[in-house]
Amino acid sequence: MRLLRFLGPATIVSVAYIDPGNFGANIEAGRSFGFALLWVVLLSGFLAIAIQYVAGMVGIARGVGLLSLMARHKKWFTPVVITIVLATDMAEYMGVILGLHLLFGIPIEMAAVVGVIDVVILAILADKRELFVKVIGSMVVAVGVSFIVQLYYIKPELSALAAPSLTGEAALVAAAIVGATIMPHAVLLHSHLAVGQARREHLHQTAFNLFGVTFINAAILITSAQVLHGVDADIQDVPRILEPLYGPLSAMLFSLALLFAGISSSAVSVEVGVLAARYLFDRRLNMWKARLAARGFNLMPAVLAVGALGASPLEILVYTQAALAATLPVILVVLWYFARGVVNRWLSIATAASAVYAGLLVIMSLF
């Protein structure tokens, strides 16, 4: 099939752009601010295409990925990378927990334990790269189809889309959207996965996959703005709200998309943990061991935050993505530094501008 030629490193990376953190940030944006932050999703998505292309080009041109290049200054970068791995895993873990809870009615605390299922999936797929790419690609397609159907059901009012703004209250959510869209671990990972890839193939795959997930992110926000705007609801309430309005299929598709996003994105981010262990800690870990370590670290905080302390899963997702946005300028400056002489001036400027864009939103969110 002709579409199979678009499967590759960019397919794996693209999953990071539709992880549960994206669900949380985009749903909160639509719920609280309607269509006003759709421009942030679209701008971040288009910048992400350029950034992921630059990241892959660094790997292709230099023959090694960013974590390898950063290893000589590991004492400066290790805290940033640890923050990235743990914040990313917490968001993906919350997606798996909520997906299991919504689909099967499992209590949150039990779903947190069952949520280690992705460790088993990783053990099965380890070292089976072609199958891994196809499975991940299938999950991306499933999430995309789910939201295409959602848009068909809700029939959004397109005239309301042209309302861009950014108030002080929206800055935190905007920063979360940026952290969820231009994900720092995806930048790091793509630079490693693209090593040895042909430049034209890298360009085509990056454009195709990243444009697709940008559309999905826009669809999530549009769905939220149309259905949830002004409603006091959390992410686990979405199926309950969708069902009486658009039928049980709509509710089930949302829950499935969230579960697939959690499982597939956790299967991808673990690769960054493996690479970080190798280059920053001089340790070689299997994928399932790296995932089990991160999952074990986040298990109790997730159970306590949602179960015992009653924290909102939506708040957890938004704040984890804001934390990722805070690390993003560091990673983008590193990318800009090592991309000098590898890409043209305009792509170099886009990378630097993205670092400034993320940094300004993070600063605005603090006030």
Secondary structure in CASP SS format (residue, H / E / C, confidence):
PFRMAT SS
TARGET T0000
AUTHOR 0000-0000-0000
METHOD secondary structure of the structure
MODEL  1
M C 1.00
R H 1.00
L H 1.00
L H 1.00
R H 1.00
F H 1.00
L C 1.00
G C 1.00
P H 1.00
A H 1.00
T H 1.00
I H 1.00
V H 1.00
S H 1.00
V H 1.00
A H 1.00
Y H 1.00
I H 1.00
D C 1.00
P H 1.00
G H 1.00
N H 1.00
F H 1.00
G H 1.00
A H 1.00
N H 1.00
I H 1.00
E H 1.00
A H 1.00
G H 1.00
R H 1.00
S H 1.00
F H 1.00
G C 1.00
F C 1.00
A C 1.00
L C 1.00
L H 1.00
W H 1.00
V H 1.00
V H 1.00
L H 1.00
L H 1.00
S H 1.00
G H 1.00
F H 1.00
L H 1.00
A H 1.00
I H 1.00
A H 1.00
I H 1.00
Q H 1.00
Y H 1.00
V H 1.00
A H 1.00
G H 1.00
M H 1.00
V H 1.00
G H 1.00
I H 1.00
A H 1.00
R H 1.00
G C 1.00
V C 1.00
G C 1.00
L H 1.00
L H 1.00
S H 1.00
L H 1.00
M H 1.00
A H 1.00
R H 1.00
H H 1.00
K H 1.00
K H 1.00
W H 1.00
F H 1.00
T H 1.00
P H 1.00
V H 1.00
V H 1.00
I H 1.00
T H 1.00
I H 1.00
V H 1.00
L H 1.00
A H 1.00
T H 1.00
D H 1.00
M H 1.00
A H 1.00
E H 1.00
Y H 1.00
M H 1.00
G H 1.00
V H 1.00
I H 1.00
L H 1.00
G H 1.00
L H 1.00
H H 1.00
L H 1.00
L H 1.00
F H 1.00
G C 1.00
I C 1.00
P C 1.00
I H 1.00
E H 1.00
M H 1.00
A H 1.00
A H 1.00
V H 1.00
V H 1.00
G C 1.00
V C 1.00
I H 1.00
D H 1.00
V H 1.00
V H 1.00
I H 1.00
L H 1.00
A H 1.00
I H 1.00
L H 1.00
A C 1.00
D C 1.00
K C 1.00
R H 1.00
E H 1.00
L H 1.00
F H 1.00
V H 1.00
K H 1.00
V H 1.00
I H 1.00
G H 1.00
S H 1.00
M H 1.00
V H 1.00
V H 1.00
A H 1.00
V H 1.00
G H 1.00
V H 1.00
S H 1.00
F H 1.00
I H 1.00
V H 1.00
Q H 1.00
L H 1.00
Y H 1.00
Y H 1.00
I H 1.00
K C 1.00
P C 1.00
E C 1.00
L H 1.00
S H 1.00
A H 1.00
L C 1.00
A C 1.00
A C 1.00
P C 1.00
S C 1.00
L C 1.00
T C 1.00
G C 1.00
E C 1.00
A C 1.00
A H 1.00
L H 1.00
V H 1.00
A H 1.00
A H 1.00
A H 1.00
I H 1.00
V H 1.00
G H 1.00
A H 1.00
T H 1.00
I C 1.00
M C 1.00
P H 1.00
H H 1.00
A H 1.00
V H 1.00
L H 1.00
L H 1.00
H H 1.00
S H 1.00
H H 1.00
L H 1.00
A C 1.00
V C 1.00
G C 1.00
Q C 1.00
A C 1.00
R H 1.00
R H 1.00
E H 1.00
H H 1.00
L H 1.00
H H 1.00
Q H 1.00
T H 1.00
A H 1.00
F H 1.00
N H 1.00
L H 1.00
F H 1.00
G H 1.00
V H 1.00
T H 1.00
F H 1.00
I H 1.00
N H 1.00
A H 1.00
A H 1.00
I H 1.00
L H 1.00
I H 1.00
T H 1.00
S H 1.00
A H 1.00
Q H 1.00
V H 1.00
L H 1.00
H C 1.00
G C 1.00
V C 1.00
D C 1.00
A C 1.00
D C 1.00
I H 1.00
Q H 1.00
D H 1.00
V H 1.00
P H 1.00
R H 1.00
I H 1.00
L H 1.00
E H 1.00
P H 1.00
L H 1.00
Y H 1.00
G C 1.00
P H 1.00
L H 1.00
S H 1.00
A H 1.00
M H 1.00
L H 1.00
F H 1.00
S H 1.00
L H 1.00
A H 1.00
L H 1.00
L H 1.00
F H 1.00
A H 1.00
G H 1.00
I H 1.00
S H 1.00
S H 1.00
S H 1.00
A H 1.00
V H 1.00
S H 1.00
V H 1.00
E H 1.00
V H 1.00
G H 1.00
V H 1.00
L H 1.00
A H 1.00
A H 1.00
R H 1.00
Y H 1.00
L H 1.00
F C 1.00
D C 1.00
R C 1.00
R C 1.00
L C 1.00
N C 1.00
M H 1.00
W H 1.00
K H 1.00
A H 1.00
R H 1.00
L H 1.00
A H 1.00
A H 1.00
R H 1.00
G H 1.00
F H 1.00
N H 1.00
L H 1.00
M H 1.00
P H 1.00
A H 1.00
V H 1.00
L H 1.00
A H 1.00
V H 1.00
G H 1.00
A H 1.00
L C 1.00
G C 1.00
A C 1.00
S C 1.00
P H 1.00
L H 1.00
E H 1.00
I H 1.00
L H 1.00
V H 1.00
Y H 1.00
T H 1.00
Q H 1.00
A H 1.00
A H 1.00
L H 1.00
A H 1.00
A H 1.00
T H 1.00
L H 1.00
P H 1.00
V H 1.00
I H 1.00
L H 1.00
V H 1.00
V H 1.00
L H 1.00
W H 1.00
Y H 1.00
F H 1.00
A H 1.00
R C 1.00
G C 1.00
V C 1.00
V C 1.00
N C 1.00
R H 1.00
W H 1.00
L H 1.00
S H 1.00
I H 1.00
A H 1.00
T H 1.00
A H 1.00
A H 1.00
S H 1.00
A H 1.00
V H 1.00
Y H 1.00
A H 1.00
G H 1.00
L H 1.00
L H 1.00
V H 1.00
I H 1.00
M H 1.00
S H 1.00
L C 1.00
F C 1.00
END
